[in-house]
Amino acid sequence: MNIGTPLTNSATKALLLGSGELGKELAIALQRYGVEVIAVDRYANAPAHQVAHRSHAIDMTDAEAVKALIALEQPDFIIPELEAIATGALFDIEEQGNCTVVPNATAIQLTMNREGIRVLAARQLKIPTSAYAFAESFAELEAAVAGGIGYPCFVKPTMSSSGKGQSLV
C-alpha cells in the first residue's frame, strides 16, 4: 500500500466515525503514518476533532447524513469507533467498494445488537455464557426471571452502546 501526503490529492484518508478519547489516540497514530484524518462525532470539538486534519459534527444515526459526508470527503478507510452509527449506510458503502470499512459493517451491527451478539456467541460459536433471555414486554421479563434467569439480574436494551440503559433488578 502506498500512503500519500496528507492534504494533497495523493493522501490516504481515514474517516473516524466517533471521535472520543479512543478516536483521538487513533487519529494521532494514523497521522504518525502519514494518513489524513477526518474526525466525525455528534458534537463539535470532540477529543479527536482537536487533533484531526478536519472534523465534522453530524447525527451518525442518520444514514443520509453519513452517506453525504462520505461522498464529500471520499475517504479510503472508514473506521467506526462507536456503535451508534447508521449501519445500513456502512453496508451500502461496502457494497459500492469505493472505500474499506474497518471493522466491517457486519461487525458493527453485531456489537450494537445484543441479541445478535448473544446468538452468535452462545448458539453459533457455542461459547459458554451466563443465562439470558430476550423480552419485549414486562410479562416476558417476569416469565424469563421465573423460568431460570432469577434475581438479581441485569435488564439491558437490545440495541445500545457504552452500557446505556442498563438496570440491575
N, C-alpha and C positions, 0 to 999 in steps of 0.2 A: 504494500500500500504506500502511496506517495502522499505525504501531508504537505500541503502548500503553506503559504504565508498568510496569517490572519489579516483580515480586512483588505484582501485582494481577490481578484477573480479566481485565483487558484487555491483559495483557502478550503480546508476541510472544516465543515461547520457541524457543530453539535448543538442541538436544541434540547435544553433541560426542561422537562415538564415537572415543575416542582423545584422550588429554589430556597429551601430551608438550609439549615446548617450542613446537612449531608450534601446537598446540592452545591453549597459554597465550596466545600472541600473537593468535590468532584470537578467543579469549574476550575479551581486552581490547578489540580492535577492535569486536566486536559490542556490548559494553557501552557504548562511546562513542556508538553509535547508539541506545541505549536498549533493547537486546534483553536479555531474561532468559536467562542461560546456565546450562545444566546440563552439567557435565563428567563423562564416564564413562571409566574405564580399568580394566584388570585388577588394578590395585593401588591401595591407598589413598594419598592425599597426592601424587598425580601433579602435575606442574607446573601444569596448568590447574585442578586441584582447588583450588589455593591462591588463585585469583582469581575462580572461578565463584560464582554465587549458591547453587548446590547441587552436590553431587558424589556419585557412586556408584562402587563398585568391584564389577565383575561379570566373569564369563567372557564376553567378547564373541563367542566362537565358539559359544556355547550359544544357539541360536535362541529357545528358550522364555524364557530369562533376558532376552534383548534385547527380545522382544515384551512381556514383563511390565513391564519398565521403561518402555517407550514408552507402554503403557496407563496406567501410574501417572502419568507426567509430562505426557502429552498435548502434545508439542511441535508447533510449527508447522513447524519445519525440523529435519531430522536431517542432520548433517554428519559423514560418516565421515572421520576424519583418519589412519587407517591401514588396511592391507589385511586384517589378520587379524580378520575380522568374519564373522558368520553371514549371508552374502549372501542366503540363502534367506529369512530374516526380512525383509530390506530389500525384496526383491521383493514379499513379502506386504503389507508396509506401503504400498508404492507402489500396489499393486492396490486396496487399501482406499480410497485417496485422501484420508485424513484429514490427512496432512502431506506435505511435499515433502522428498525425499531429494536432497541436493546434494553431490557429483556423484551421479548416479543409480546404482541397483544394478548395472546392466549395466557401467558404467564401473569400479565397484569390483571386480566379478568378473573383468573383463579384466585389471586391474592386478595382481590376486593370482595369476592363472593364466598362467604364462609361455607355455604352448602356445597359449592363446587370443590373447594379445597378439602373438605371433610370426606366427601365421596371419593375423590382421587386418592387421598391418603389411606383411608380405612378400607374401602371396598376394592378399589382397583389395585393399589400397591400393597395392600394387606399390612399396613403399618399399624401396630397396636396404638389405640387412642383411648382416652377416657370415654366413659359413657356419654352419649349425646343424643339429641332428638331435635327435630325441626317442628316448630309450632307456629301456626298463623293466627291463633286465637288464644284467649285465656283458657278456654276449655281444653284445647290441645296441650297447653302448657301444664295444666293440672294433671291431665292424663299421662303425660311424659314423666312428670315427677313421681306420680303414683306407680307408674309402670317400671320403675327401676332407676331413674336418674337420682331421685332422693334429694334431701336437703343437707347441707347448703348446696346451692348450685348457682352457676352464672347464667344470666339471660343476656344474649347478645343479638343485635340485629344481624340479619343475614348479609346485608350489604353495608359495610362501614370500613373505616380505616383508623389507624392510630388509637385503637381502644375506645373510640367514641360510642356512646350509647349503651355501655355495658352496666349491668346491675348484679349485685350479689343478693341472692334471695335465700 
